Amino acid sequence: MPWCETCDERLGTDELTDEGRCPFCGAEPLEHRSSPWYFKFMVVATVIYLGYRAFQGMTWVIHHI
Ligand SMILES: [Zn+2]
């Protein structure tokens, strides 16, 4: 998702001008500005959560065999 640093605005690909610039200020938007760290954080958090739940499930199974 393109990101305009000047407007501090997330831009839809269809919102960009024909030159691929910000329609509001004309600056060249940055690609994938602030989403990667957030996306990585979400992935890491999900993996940790699922790992924790799997660990819980294994513990439950071990105690109930
Ligand atoms: Zn802009």
N, CA, C, O and the ligand as a Tripos MOL2 file, in Angstrom:
@<TRIPOS>MOLECULE
protein
  261   259    66     0     0
PROTEIN
NO_CHARGES

@<TRIPOS>ATOM
      1 N           0.8610   -1.2000    0.0000 N.3       1 MET1
      2 CA          0.0000    0.0000    0.0000 C.3       1 MET1
      3 C           0.8940    1.2460    0.0000 C.2       1 MET1
      4 O           1.7040    1.4100    0.9120 O.2       1 MET1
      5 N           0.7660    2.1260   -1.0020 N.am      2 PRO2
      6 CA          1.6010    3.3320   -1.0360 C.3       2 PRO2
      7 C           1.2800    4.2620    0.1320 C.2       2 PRO2
      8 O           0.1510    4.3280    0.6190 O.2       2 PRO2
      9 N           2.3100    4.9690    0.5550 N.am      3 TRP3
     10 CA          2.1860    5.8200    1.7220 C.3       3 TRP3
     11 C           2.7970    7.1770    1.4170 C.2       3 TRP3
     12 O           3.9450    7.2530    0.9800 O.2       3 TRP3
     13 N           2.0180    8.2890    1.6500 N.am      4 CYS4
     14 CA          2.5630    9.6350    1.4400 C.3       4 CYS4
     15 C           3.0590   10.1670    2.7750 C.2       4 CYS4
     16 O           2.2900   10.3630    3.7160 O.2       4 CYS4
     17 N           4.3900   10.3980    2.8330 N.am      5 GLU5
     18 CA          4.9890   10.8830    4.0680 C.3       5 GLU5
     19 C           4.5720   12.3260    4.3460 C.2       5 GLU5
     20 O           4.3920   12.7110    5.5020 O.2       5 GLU5
     21 N           4.4160   13.1270    3.2830 N.am      6 THR6
     22 CA          4.0770   14.5390    3.4330 C.3       6 THR6
     23 C           2.6800   14.7070    4.0190 C.2       6 THR6
     24 O           2.4820   15.4830    4.9530 O.2       6 THR6
     25 N           1.7140   13.9780    3.4670 N.am      7 CYS7
     26 CA          0.3240   14.0930    3.9210 C.3       7 CYS7
     27 C           0.0640   13.1870    5.1160 C.2       7 CYS7
     28 O          -0.9830   13.2780    5.7570 O.2       7 CYS7
     29 N           1.0300   12.3040    5.4140 N.am      8 ASP8
     30 CA          0.8320   11.3150    6.4650 C.3       8 ASP8
     31 C          -0.4450   10.5340    6.1800 C.2       8 ASP8
     32 O          -1.2920   10.3370    7.0520 O.2       8 ASP8
     33 N          -0.5520   10.0980    4.9290 N.am      9 GLU9
     34 CA         -1.7950    9.5020    4.4400 C.3       9 GLU9
     35 C          -1.5040    8.2050    3.6850 C.2       9 GLU9
     36 O          -0.5630    8.1280    2.8950 O.2       9 GLU9
     37 N          -2.3130    7.2080    3.9390 N.am     10 ARG10
     38 CA         -2.2250    5.9690    3.2020 C.3      10 ARG10
     39 C          -3.0090    6.1470    1.9040 C.2      10 ARG10
     40 O          -4.1380    6.6370    1.9300 O.2      10 ARG10
     41 N          -2.4380    5.7630    0.7930 N.am     11 LEU11
     42 CA         -3.0900    5.9970   -0.4890 C.3      11 LEU11
     43 C          -3.4420    4.6760   -1.1570 C.2      11 LEU11
     44 O          -2.6500    3.7330   -1.1650 O.2      11 LEU11
     45 N          -4.6400    4.6310   -1.7140 N.am     12 GLY12
     46 CA         -5.0080    3.4710   -2.5200 C.3      12 GLY12
     47 C          -4.2940    3.5500   -3.8550 C.2      12 GLY12
     48 O          -4.0230    4.6430   -4.3540 O.2      12 GLY12
     49 N          -3.9900    2.4090   -4.4330 N.am     13 THR13
     50 CA         -3.2780    2.3920   -5.7100 C.3      13 THR13
     51 C          -4.0710    3.1330   -6.7850 C.2      13 THR13
     52 O          -3.4770    3.7600   -7.6620 O.2      13 THR13
     53 N          -5.4000    3.0700   -6.7320 N.am     14 ASP14
     54 CA         -6.2370    3.7420   -7.7230 C.3      14 ASP14
     55 C          -6.3630    5.2410   -7.4500 C.2      14 ASP14
     56 O          -6.8740    5.9810   -8.2890 O.2      14 ASP14
     57 N          -5.8990    5.6930   -6.2790 N.am     15 GLU15
     58 CA         -5.9660    7.1140   -5.9410 C.3      15 GLU15
     59 C          -4.7900    7.8860   -6.5140 C.2      15 GLU15
     60 O          -4.8630    9.1040   -6.6710 O.2      15 GLU15
     61 N          -3.7030    7.1840   -6.8280 N.am     16 LEU16
     62 CA         -2.4920    7.8390   -7.3080 C.3      16 LEU16
     63 C          -2.7300    8.4700   -8.6750 C.2      16 LEU16
     64 O          -3.5970    8.0380   -9.4350 O.2      16 LEU16
     65 N          -1.9360    9.5090   -8.9710 N.am     17 THR17
     66 CA         -2.0200   10.1410  -10.2850 C.3      17 THR17
     67 C          -1.4130    9.2090  -11.3210 C.2      17 THR17
     68 O          -0.8560    8.1660  -10.9790 O.2      17 THR17
     69 N          -1.5240    9.5920  -12.5970 N.am     18 ASP18
     70 CA         -0.9900    8.7490  -13.6700 C.3      18 ASP18
     71 C           0.5100    8.5340  -13.5200 C.2      18 ASP18
     72 O           1.0480    7.5180  -13.9580 O.2      18 ASP18
     73 N           1.1910    9.5180  -12.8850 N.am     19 GLU19
     74 CA          2.6360    9.3930  -12.6830 C.3      19 GLU19
     75 C           2.9410    8.5840  -11.4290 C.2      19 GLU19
     76 O           4.1080    8.3990  -11.0810 O.2      19 GLU19
     77 N           1.9100    8.1010  -10.7490 N.am     20 GLY20
     78 CA          2.1220    7.3280   -9.5370 C.3      20 GLY20
     79 C           2.4640    8.1970   -8.3490 C.2      20 GLY20
     80 O           3.1630    7.7650   -7.4320 O.2      20 GLY20
     81 N           1.9560    9.4600   -8.3650 N.am     21 ARG21
     82 CA          2.2610   10.3710   -7.2630 C.3      21 ARG21
     83 C           1.0200   10.6240   -6.4190 C.2      21 ARG21
     84 O          -0.0990   10.2750   -6.7970 O.2      21 ARG21
     85 N           1.2580   11.2550   -5.2370 N.am     22 CYS22
     86 CA          0.1690   11.5810   -4.3230 C.3      22 CYS22
     87 C          -0.7750   12.5950   -4.9740 C.2      22 CYS22
     88 O          -0.3090   13.6220   -5.4680 O.2      22 CYS22
     89 N          -2.0900   12.3380   -4.9880 N.am     23 PRO23
     90 CA         -3.0370   13.2530   -5.6220 C.3      23 PRO23
     91 C          -3.2220   14.5550   -4.8420 C.2      23 PRO23
     92 O          -3.7600   15.5210   -5.3840 O.2      23 PRO23
     93 N          -2.7960   14.5990   -3.6010 N.am     24 PHE24
     94 CA         -3.0000   15.7800   -2.7460 C.3      24 PHE24
     95 C          -1.8270   16.7480   -2.8180 C.2      24 PHE24
     96 O          -2.0480   17.9490   -2.9710 O.2      24 PHE24
     97 N          -0.5950   16.2750   -2.7160 N.am     25 CYS25
     98 CA          0.5630   17.1600   -2.6680 C.3      25 CYS25
     99 C           1.5190   16.9180   -3.8280 C.2      25 CYS25
    100 O           2.4420   17.7080   -4.0280 O.2      25 CYS25
    101 N           1.3270   15.8520   -4.5970 N.am     26 GLY26
    102 CA          2.1780   15.6000   -5.7570 C.3      26 GLY26
    103 C           3.5060   14.9450   -5.4230 C.2      26 GLY26
    104 O           4.3410   14.7410   -6.3040 O.2      26 GLY26
    105 N           3.7030   14.6130   -4.1510 N.am     27 ALA27
    106 CA          4.9530   13.9660   -3.7600 C.3      27 ALA27
    107 C           4.9320   12.5000   -4.1760 C.2      27 ALA27
    108 O           3.8720   11.9050   -4.3730 O.2      27 ALA27
    109 N           6.1180   11.9410   -4.3040 N.am     28 GLU28
    110 CA          6.2120   10.5400   -4.6590 C.3      28 GLU28
    111 C           5.9750    9.7000   -3.4010 C.2      28 GLU28
    112 O           6.7320    9.8040   -2.4360 O.2      28 GLU28
    113 N           4.9430    8.8790   -3.4060 N.am     29 PRO29
    114 CA          4.6450    8.1090   -2.1920 C.3      29 PRO29
    115 C           5.6520    6.9870   -1.9780 C.2      29 PRO29
    116 O           6.2690    6.4930   -2.9220 O.2      29 PRO29
    117 N           5.7980    6.6080   -0.7540 N.am     30 LEU30
    118 CA          6.6890    5.5130   -0.3930 C.3      30 LEU30
    119 C           5.8930    4.2250   -0.4180 C.2      30 LEU30
    120 O           4.7180    4.1910   -0.0510 O.2      30 LEU30
    121 N           6.5510    3.1710   -0.8550 N.am     31 GLU31
    122 CA          5.8890    1.8700   -0.8810 C.3      31 GLU31
    123 C           6.0270    1.1920    0.4750 C.2      31 GLU31
    124 O           7.1150    1.1210    1.0460 O.2      31 GLU31
    125 N           4.9300    0.7100    0.9630 N.am     32 HIS32
    126 CA          4.9380   -0.0990    2.1860 C.3      32 HIS32
    127 C           5.6930    0.5840    3.3120 C.2      32 HIS32
    128 O           6.6540    0.0390    3.8550 O.2      32 HIS32
    129 N           5.2480    1.7770    3.6540 N.am     33 ARG33
    130 CA          5.9770    2.5630    4.6410 C.3      33 ARG33
    131 C           5.8400    2.0110    6.0670 C.2      33 ARG33
    132 O           6.8200    1.5530    6.6540 O.2      33 ARG33
    133 N           4.6480    2.0570    6.6080 N.am     34 SER34
    134 CA          4.5300    1.7660    8.0330 C.3      34 SER34
    135 C           3.8600    0.4300    8.3230 C.2      34 SER34
    136 O           3.6910    0.0620    9.4860 O.2      34 SER34
    137 N           3.4770   -0.3040    7.2720 N.am     35 SER35
    138 CA          2.7920   -1.5580    7.5500 C.3      35 SER35
    139 C           3.7190   -2.7370    7.8420 C.2      35 SER35
    140 O           3.3130   -3.6350    8.5800 O.2      35 SER35
    141 N           4.9630   -2.7880    7.2970 N.am     36 PRO36
    142 CA          5.7620   -4.0110    7.5070 C.3      36 PRO36
    143 C           5.9870   -4.3700    8.9680 C.2      36 PRO36
    144 O           5.7840   -5.5190    9.3590 O.2      36 PRO36
    145 N           6.4090   -3.3930    9.7910 N.am     37 TRP37
    146 CA          6.6960   -3.7430   11.1910 C.3      37 TRP37
    147 C           5.4220   -4.2050   11.8740 C.2      37 TRP37
    148 O           5.4510   -5.1120   12.7050 O.2      37 TRP37
    149 N           4.2910   -3.5750   11.5200 N.am     38 TYR38
    150 CA          3.0170   -3.9440   12.1270 C.3      38 TYR38
    151 C           2.6140   -5.3470   11.6900 C.2      38 TYR38
    152 O           2.1380   -6.1590   12.4830 O.2      38 TYR38
    153 N           2.8240   -5.6050   10.3870 N.am     39 PHE39
    154 CA          2.4830   -6.9270    9.8650 C.3      39 PHE39
    155 C           3.3630   -7.9890   10.5160 C.2      39 PHE39
    156 O           2.8720   -9.0420   10.9230 O.2      39 PHE39
    157 N           4.6670   -7.7120   10.6140 N.am     40 LYS40
    158 CA          5.5820   -8.6640   11.2350 C.3      40 LYS40
    159 C           5.1890   -8.8940   12.6960 C.2      40 LYS40
    160 O           5.2190  -10.0200   13.1910 O.2      40 LYS40
    161 N           4.8230   -7.8100   13.3700 N.am     41 PHE41
    162 CA          4.4160   -7.9290   14.7690 C.3      41 PHE41
    163 C           3.1950   -8.8330   14.8870 C.2      41 PHE41
    164 O           3.1200   -9.6800   15.7770 O.2      41 PHE41
    165 N           2.2340   -8.6430   13.9750 N.am     42 MET42
    166 CA          1.0240   -9.4590   14.0020 C.3      42 MET42
    167 C           1.3590  -10.9300   13.7690 C.2      42 MET42
    168 O           0.8220  -11.8130   14.4380 O.2      42 MET42
    169 N           2.2640  -11.1850   12.8030 N.am     43 VAL43
    170 CA          2.6510  -12.5690   12.5050 C.3      43 VAL43
    171 C           3.3340  -13.1860   13.7160 C.2      43 VAL43
    172 O           3.0120  -14.3070   14.1110 O.2      43 VAL43
    173 N           4.2870  -12.4490   14.3130 N.am     44 VAL44
    174 CA          5.0160  -12.9550   15.4780 C.3      44 VAL44
    175 C           4.0480  -13.2150   16.6290 C.2      44 VAL44
    176 O           4.1250  -14.2510   17.2890 O.2      44 VAL44
    177 N           3.1290  -12.2610   16.8690 N.am     45 ALA45
    178 CA          2.1680  -12.4100   17.9550 C.3      45 ALA45
    179 C           1.2790  -13.6310   17.7260 C.2      45 ALA45
    180 O           0.9780  -14.3720   18.6620 O.2      45 ALA45
    181 N           0.8610  -13.8370   16.4750 N.am     46 THR46
    182 CA          0.0100  -14.9810   16.1510 C.3      46 THR46
    183 C           0.7660  -16.2890   16.3730 C.2      46 THR46
    184 O           0.2230  -17.2450   16.9270 O.2      46 THR46
    185 N           2.0450  -16.3230   15.9290 N.am     47 VAL47
    186 CA          2.8530  -17.5320   16.0910 C.3      47 VAL47
    187 C           3.0410  -17.8420   17.5760 C.2      47 VAL47
    188 O           2.9130  -18.9930   17.9940 O.2      47 VAL47
    189 N           3.3460  -16.8110   18.3700 N.am     48 ILE48
    190 CA          3.5400  -17.0050   19.8130 C.3      48 ILE48
    191 C           2.2420  -17.5010   20.4460 C.2      48 ILE48
    192 O           2.2580  -18.4120   21.2740 O.2      48 ILE48
    193 N           1.1260  -16.9010   20.0550 N.am     49 TYR49
    194 CA         -0.1660  -17.2840   20.6230 C.3      49 TYR49
    195 C          -0.5050  -18.7280   20.2710 C.2      49 TYR49
    196 O          -0.9080  -19.5120   21.1300 O.2      49 TYR49
    197 N          -0.3360  -19.0680   18.9810 N.am     50 LEU50
    198 CA         -0.6580  -20.4260   18.5440 C.3      50 LEU50
    199 C           0.2860  -21.4390   19.1930 C.2      50 LEU50
    200 O          -0.1330  -22.5370   19.5580 O.2      50 LEU50
    201 N           1.5660  -21.0660   19.3370 N.am     51 GLY51
    202 CA          2.5260  -21.9380   19.9940 C.3      51 GLY51
    203 C           2.1340  -22.1700   21.4410 C.2      51 GLY51
    204 O           2.2270  -23.2840   21.9550 O.2      51 GLY51
    205 N           1.6960  -21.1090   22.0860 N.am     52 TYR52
    206 CA          1.2650  -21.2000   23.4800 C.3      52 TYR52
    207 C           0.0410  -22.1040   23.5980 C.2      52 TYR52
    208 O          -0.0440  -22.9400   24.4980 O.2      52 TYR52
    209 N          -0.9100  -21.9230   22.6710 N.am     53 ARG53
    210 CA         -2.1240  -22.7490   22.6940 C.3      53 ARG53
    211 C          -1.7830  -24.2120   22.4060 C.2      53 ARG53
    212 O          -2.3590  -25.1140   23.0150 O.2      53 ARG53
    213 N          -0.8520  -24.4510   21.4840 N.am     54 ALA54
    214 CA         -0.4350  -25.8090   21.1650 C.3      54 ALA54
    215 C           0.2190  -26.4440   22.3960 C.2      54 ALA54
    216 O          -0.0290  -27.6050   22.7190 O.2      54 ALA54
    217 N           1.0610  -25.6550   23.0730 N.am     55 PHE55
    218 CA          1.7220  -26.1280   24.2860 C.3      55 PHE55
    219 C           0.6870  -26.4790   25.3570 C.2      55 PHE55
    220 O           0.7880  -27.5070   26.0260 O.2      55 PHE55
    221 N          -0.3040  -25.6070   25.5020 N.am     56 GLN56
    222 CA         -1.3990  -25.8590   26.4520 C.3      56 GLN56
    223 C          -2.1240  -27.1520   26.1070 C.2      56 GLN56
    224 O          -2.4110  -27.9730   26.9790 O.2      56 GLN56
    225 N          -2.4180  -27.3200   24.8070 N.am     57 GLY57
    226 CA         -3.1330  -28.5150   24.3420 C.3      57 GLY57
    227 C          -2.3330  -29.7780   24.6140 C.2      57 GLY57
    228 O          -2.8890  -30.7890   25.0430 O.2      57 GLY57
    229 N          -1.0100  -29.7210   24.3600 N.am     58 MET58
    230 CA         -0.1430  -30.8740   24.5890 C.3      58 MET58
    231 C          -0.1130  -31.2100   26.0730 C.2      58 MET58
    232 O          -0.1910  -32.3770   26.4570 O.2      58 MET58
    233 N           0.0030  -30.1800   26.9030 N.am     59 THR59
    234 CA          0.0270  -30.3910   28.3510 C.3      59 THR59
    235 C          -1.2670  -31.0570   28.8030 C.2      59 THR59
    236 O          -1.2530  -31.9660   29.6320 O.2      59 THR59
    237 N          -2.3890  -30.5910   28.2470 N.am     60 TRP60
    238 CA         -3.6990  -31.1550   28.6040 C.3      60 TRP60
    239 C          -3.7540  -32.6240   28.2220 C.2      60 TRP60
    240 O          -4.2060  -33.4620   29.0020 O.2      60 TRP60
    241 N          -3.2790  -32.9390   26.9830 N.am     61 VAL61
    242 CA         -3.3100  -34.3170   26.4990 C.3      61 VAL61
    243 C          -2.4420  -35.2030   27.3790 C.2      61 VAL61
    244 O          -2.8560  -36.2980   27.7580 O.2      61 VAL61
    245 N          -1.2270  -34.7310   27.7110 N.am     62 ILE62
    246 CA         -0.2970  -35.5110   28.5530 C.3      62 ILE62
    247 C          -0.9180  -35.8170   29.9030 C.2      62 ILE62
    248 O          -0.7600  -36.9190   30.4290 O.2      62 ILE62
    249 N          -1.6300  -34.8380   30.4690 N.am     63 HIS63
    250 CA         -2.2320  -35.0230   31.7830 C.3      63 HIS63
    251 C          -3.4890  -35.8730   31.7430 C.2      63 HIS63
    252 O          -3.9620  -36.3240   32.7860 O.2      63 HIS63
    253 N          -4.0440  -36.1000   30.5470 N.am     64 HIS64
    254 CA         -5.2980  -36.8400   30.4500 C.3      64 HIS64
    255 C          -5.1420  -38.1610   29.7450 C.2      64 HIS64
    256 O          -6.1430  -38.7780   29.3790 O.2      64 HIS64
    257 N          -3.9140  -38.6210   29.5390 N.am     65 ILE65
    258 CA         -3.7250  -39.9480   28.9420 C.3      65 ILE65
    259 C          -3.7860  -40.9950   30.0620 C.2      65 ILE65
    260 O          -3.6520  -42.1900   29.7990 O.2      65 ILE65
    261 ZN          0.7220   13.7160   -0.2360 Zn       66 ZN66
@<TRIPOS>BOND
     1     1     2 1
     2     2     3 1
     3     3     4 2
     4     3     5 am
     5     5     6 1
     6     6     7 1
     7     7     8 2
     8     7     9 am
     9     9    10 1
    10    10    11 1
    11    11    12 2
    12    11    13 am
    13    13    14 1
    14    14    15 1
    15    15    16 2
    16    15    17 am
    17    17    18 1
    18    18    19 1
    19    19    20 2
    20    19    21 am
    21    21    22 1
    22    22    23 1
    23    23    24 2
    24    23    25 am
    25    25    26 1
    26    26    27 1
    27    27    28 2
    28    27    29 am
    29    29    30 1
    30    30    31 1
    31    31    32 2
    32    31    33 am
    33    33    34 1
    34    34    35 1
    35    35    36 2
    36    35    37 am
    37    37    38 1
    38    38    39 1
    39    39    40 2
    40    39    41 am
    41    41    42 1
    42    42    43 1
    43    43    44 2
    44    43    45 am
    45    45    46 1
    46    46    47 1
    47    47    48 2
    48    47    49 am
    49    49    50 1
    50    50    51 1
    51    51    52 2
    52    51    53 am
    53    53    54 1
    54    54    55 1
    55    55    56 2
    56    55    57 am
    57    57    58 1
    58    58    59 1
    59    59    60 2
    60    59    61 am
    61    61    62 1
    62    62    63 1
    63    63    64 2
    64    63    65 am
    65    65    66 1
    66    66    67 1
    67    67    68 2
    68    67    69 am
    69    69    70 1
    70    70    71 1
    71    71    72 2
    72    71    73 am
    73    73    74 1
    74    74    75 1
    75    75    76 2
    76    75    77 am
    77    77    78 1
    78    78    79 1
    79    79    80 2
    80    79    81 am
    81    81    82 1
    82    82    83 1
    83    83    84 2
    84    83    85 am
    85    85    86 1
    86    86    87 1
    87    87    88 2
    88    87    89 am
    89    89    90 1
    90    90    91 1
    91    91    92 2
    92    91    93 am
    93    93    94 1
    94    94    95 1
    95    95    96 2
    96    95    97 am
    97    97    98 1
    98    98    99 1
    99    99   100 2
   100    99   101 am
   101   101   102 1
   102   102   103 1
   103   103   104 2
   104   103   105 am
   105   105   106 1
   106   106   107 1
   107   107   108 2
   108   107   109 am
   109   109   110 1
   110   110   111 1
   111   111   112 2
   112   111   113 am
   113   113   114 1
   114   114   115 1
   115   115   116 2
   116   115   117 am
   117   117   118 1
   118   118   119 1
   119   119   120 2
   120   119   121 am
   121   121   122 1
   122   122   123 1
   123   123   124 2
   124   123   125 am
   125   125   126 1
   126   126   127 1
   127   127   128 2
   128   127   129 am
   129   129   130 1
   130   130   131 1
   131   131   132 2
   132   131   133 am
   133   133   134 1
   134   134   135 1
   135   135   136 2
   136   135   137 am
   137   137   138 1
   138   138   139 1
   139   139   140 2
   140   139   141 am
   141   141   142 1
   142   142   143 1
   143   143   144 2
   144   143   145 am
   145   145   146 1
   146   146   147 1
   147   147   148 2
   148   147   149 am
   149   149   150 1
   150   150   151 1
   151   151   152 2
   152   151   153 am
   153   153   154 1
   154   154   155 1
   155   155   156 2
   156   155   157 am
   157   157   158 1
   158   158   159 1
   159   159   160 2
   160   159   161 am
   161   161   162 1
   162   162   163 1
   163   163   164 2
   164   163   165 am
   165   165   166 1
   166   166   167 1
   167   167   168 2
   168   167   169 am
   169   169   170 1
   170   170   171 1
   171   171   172 2
   172   171   173 am
   173   173   174 1
   174   174   175 1
   175   175   176 2
   176   175   177 am
   177   177   178 1
   178   178   179 1
   179   179   180 2
   180   179   181 am
   181   181   182 1
   182   182   183 1
   183   183   184 2
   184   183   185 am
   185   185   186 1
   186   186   187 1
   187   187   188 2
   188   187   189 am
   189   189   190 1
   190   190   191 1
   191   191   192 2
   192   191   193 am
   193   193   194 1
   194   194   195 1
   195   195   196 2
   196   195   197 am
   197   197   198 1
   198   198   199 1
   199   199   200 2
   200   199   201 am
   201   201   202 1
   202   202   203 1
   203   203   204 2
   204   203   205 am
   205   205   206 1
   206   206   207 1
   207   207   208 2
   208   207   209 am
   209   209   210 1
   210   210   211 1
   211   211   212 2
   212   211   213 am
   213   213   214 1
   214   214   215 1
   215   215   216 2
   216   215   217 am
   217   217   218 1
   218   218   219 1
   219   219   220 2
   220   219   221 am
   221   221   222 1
   222   222   223 1
   223   223   224 2
   224   223   225 am
   225   225   226 1
   226   226   227 1
   227   227   228 2
   228   227   229 am
   229   229   230 1
   230   230   231 1
   231   231   232 2
   232   231   233 am
   233   233   234 1
   234   234   235 1
   235   235   236 2
   236   235   237 am
   237   237   238 1
   238   238   239 1
   239   239   240 2
   240   239   241 am
   241   241   242 1
   242   242   243 1
   243   243   244 2
   244   243   245 am
   245   245   246 1
   246   246   247 1
   247   247   248 2
   248   247   249 am
   249   249   250 1
   250   250   251 1
   251   251   252 2
   252   251   253 am
   253   253   254 1
   254   254   255 1
   255   255   256 2
   256   255   257 am
   257   257   258 1
   258   258   259 1
   259   259   260 2
@<TRIPOS>SUBSTRUCTURE
     1 MET1         2 RESIDUE 1 A MET
     2 PRO2         6 RESIDUE 1 A PRO
     3 TRP3        10 RESIDUE 1 A TRP
     4 CYS4        14 RESIDUE 1 A CYS
     5 GLU5        18 RESIDUE 1 A GLU
     6 THR6        22 RESIDUE 1 A THR
     7 CYS7        26 RESIDUE 1 A CYS
     8 ASP8        30 RESIDUE 1 A ASP
     9 GLU9        34 RESIDUE 1 A GLU
    10 ARG10       38 RESIDUE 1 A ARG
    11 LEU11       42 RESIDUE 1 A LEU
    12 GLY12       46 RESIDUE 1 A GLY
    13 THR13       50 RESIDUE 1 A THR
    14 ASP14       54 RESIDUE 1 A ASP
    15 GLU15       58 RESIDUE 1 A GLU
    16 LEU16       62 RESIDUE 1 A LEU
    17 THR17       66 RESIDUE 1 A THR
    18 ASP18       70 RESIDUE 1 A ASP
    19 GLU19       74 RESIDUE 1 A GLU
    20 GLY20       78 RESIDUE 1 A GLY
    21 ARG21       82 RESIDUE 1 A ARG
    22 CYS22       86 RESIDUE 1 A CYS
    23 PRO23       90 RESIDUE 1 A PRO
    24 PHE24       94 RESIDUE 1 A PHE
    25 CYS25       98 RESIDUE 1 A CYS
    26 GLY26      102 RESIDUE 1 A GLY
    27 ALA27      106 RESIDUE 1 A ALA
    28 GLU28      110 RESIDUE 1 A GLU
    29 PRO29      114 RESIDUE 1 A PRO
    30 LEU30      118 RESIDUE 1 A LEU
    31 GLU31      122 RESIDUE 1 A GLU
    32 HIS32      126 RESIDUE 1 A HIS
    33 ARG33      130 RESIDUE 1 A ARG
    34 SER34      134 RESIDUE 1 A SER
    35 SER35      138 RESIDUE 1 A SER
    36 PRO36      142 RESIDUE 1 A PRO
    37 TRP37      146 RESIDUE 1 A TRP
    38 TYR38      150 RESIDUE 1 A TYR
    39 PHE39      154 RESIDUE 1 A PHE
    40 LYS40      158 RESIDUE 1 A LYS
    41 PHE41      162 RESIDUE 1 A PHE
    42 MET42      166 RESIDUE 1 A MET
    43 VAL43      170 RESIDUE 1 A VAL
    44 VAL44      174 RESIDUE 1 A VAL
    45 ALA45      178 RESIDUE 1 A ALA
    46 THR46      182 RESIDUE 1 A THR
    47 VAL47      186 RESIDUE 1 A VAL
    48 ILE48      190 RESIDUE 1 A ILE
    49 TYR49      194 RESIDUE 1 A TYR
    50 LEU50      198 RESIDUE 1 A LEU
    51 GLY51      202 RESIDUE 1 A GLY
    52 TYR52      206 RESIDUE 1 A TYR
    53 ARG53      210 RESIDUE 1 A ARG
    54 ALA54      214 RESIDUE 1 A ALA
    55 PHE55      218 RESIDUE 1 A PHE
    56 GLN56      222 RESIDUE 1 A GLN
    57 GLY57      226 RESIDUE 1 A GLY
    58 MET58      230 RESIDUE 1 A MET
    59 THR59      234 RESIDUE 1 A THR
    60 TRP60      238 RESIDUE 1 A TRP
    61 VAL61      242 RESIDUE 1 A VAL
    62 ILE62      246 RESIDUE 1 A ILE
    63 HIS63      250 RESIDUE 1 A HIS
    64 HIS64      254 RESIDUE 1 A HIS
    65 ILE65      258 RESIDUE 1 A ILE
    66 ZN66       261 GROUP 0 **** ****
